[in-house]
């Protein structure tokens, strides 16, 4: 369990504000010594093709439960004080923010490691499906070998 019992897991269509999320995490807290964050953005290129837009789909309820489980796993490895995971769904354009992972801890090492762990696990285990719009037409995007390799290193 996250030590202070705080955890925010949200799947939404709206954009998020990194600064506002970090401010909310640290507001009134003096026990936090570090907050590490990651923001994933939609790219305009993938697999050698231009990407005009992408649509992310998920199973409501199931997705949030899976994300919460990943955060709880991280909390068994590192002393965490708070975690925020926000993942967008729906149609996104290049440059749009897709995902935010922010982790608060007493020390930077735990915050960095847990943030990276949650993102690696999310890419391989969270139930999201991505369809890209390219000049050649629409295509579903398969899982990447590099994402599997990144997640596998945490098993050792």
Long-range contacts (C-beta under 8 A, 24 or more apart in sequence): 1-72, 1-75, 2-71, 2-72, 2-75, 2-80, 2-81, 2-82, 2-83, 3-75, 3-79, 3-80, 3-81, 4-31, 4-81, 4-82, 6-81, 6-82, 6-83, 7-68, 7-71, 7-82, 7-83, 7-84, 8-82, 8-83, 8-84, 8-85, 8-86, 9-64, 9-67, 9-68, 9-71, 9-85, 10-64, 10-85, 10-86, 10-87, 11-58, 11-60, 11-63, 11-64, 11-67, 11-86, 11-87, 11-88, 11-89, 12-86, 12-87, 12-88, 12-89, 13-88, 13-89, 13-90, 14-88, 15-88, 15-96, 15-97, 16-86, 16-88, 16-97, 16-100, 18-97, 18-100, 18-102, 21-84, 21-86, 21-100, 21-102, 22-102, 24-84, 25-82, 25-84, 25-102, 25-104, 26-104, 29-81, 29-82, 29-104, 31-81, 31-106, 32-81, 32-82, 32-104, 32-105, 32-106, 33-105, 33-106, 33-107, 33-108, 34-104, 34-105, 34-106, 34-107, 34-108, 34-110, 34-111, 34-112, 35-102, 35-103, 35-104, 35-111, 36-102, 36-103, 36-108, 36-111, 36-112, 36-114, 36-115, 37-100, 37-101, 37-102, 37-103, 37-115, 38-99, 38-100, 38-101, 38-102, 38-115, 38-116, 38-119, 39-97, 39-99, 39-100, 40-97, 40-98, 40-99, 40-100, 40-119, 41-95, 41-96, 41-97, 41-98, 42-92, 42-93, 42-94, 42-95, 42-96, 42-97, 42-98, 43-94, 44-94, 44-95, 46-132, 46-141, 49-132, 49-134, 49-135, 49-136, 50-134, 50-135, 51-94, 51-132, 51-133, 51-134, 52-93, 52-94, 52-133, 52-134, 52-135, 53-91, 53-92, 53-93, 53-94, 53-132, 53-133, 54-91, 54-92, 54-130, 54-131, 54-132, 54-133, 54-141, 55-90, 55-91, 55-92, 55-130, 55-131, 55-133, 56-87, 56-88, 56-89, 56-90, 56-92, 56-98, 56-128, 56-129, 56-130, 57-89, 57-128, 57-129, 57-130, 57-131, 58-87, 58-89, 58-127, 58-128, 58-129, 59-127, 62-127, 63-87, 63-126, 63-127, 63-128, 66-125, 66-126, 66-127, 67-122, 67-126, 70-118, 70-121, 70-122, 70-125, 70-126, 71-118, 73-117, 73-121, 74-103, 74-114, 74-117, 74-118, 74-121, 75-114, 77-113, 77-114, 77-117, 78-105, 78-110, 78-111, 78-113, 78-114, 78-117, 79-105, 79-106, 79-110, 80-104, 80-105, 80-110, 80-111, 80-114, 81-105, 81-106, 83-114, 83-118, 85-118, 85-122, 87-122, 87-126, 87-128, 89-128, 117-154, 120-147, 120-150, 120-151, 120-153, 120-154, 121-151, 121-154, 123-147, 123-150, 123-151, 124-148, 124-150, 124-151, 125-151
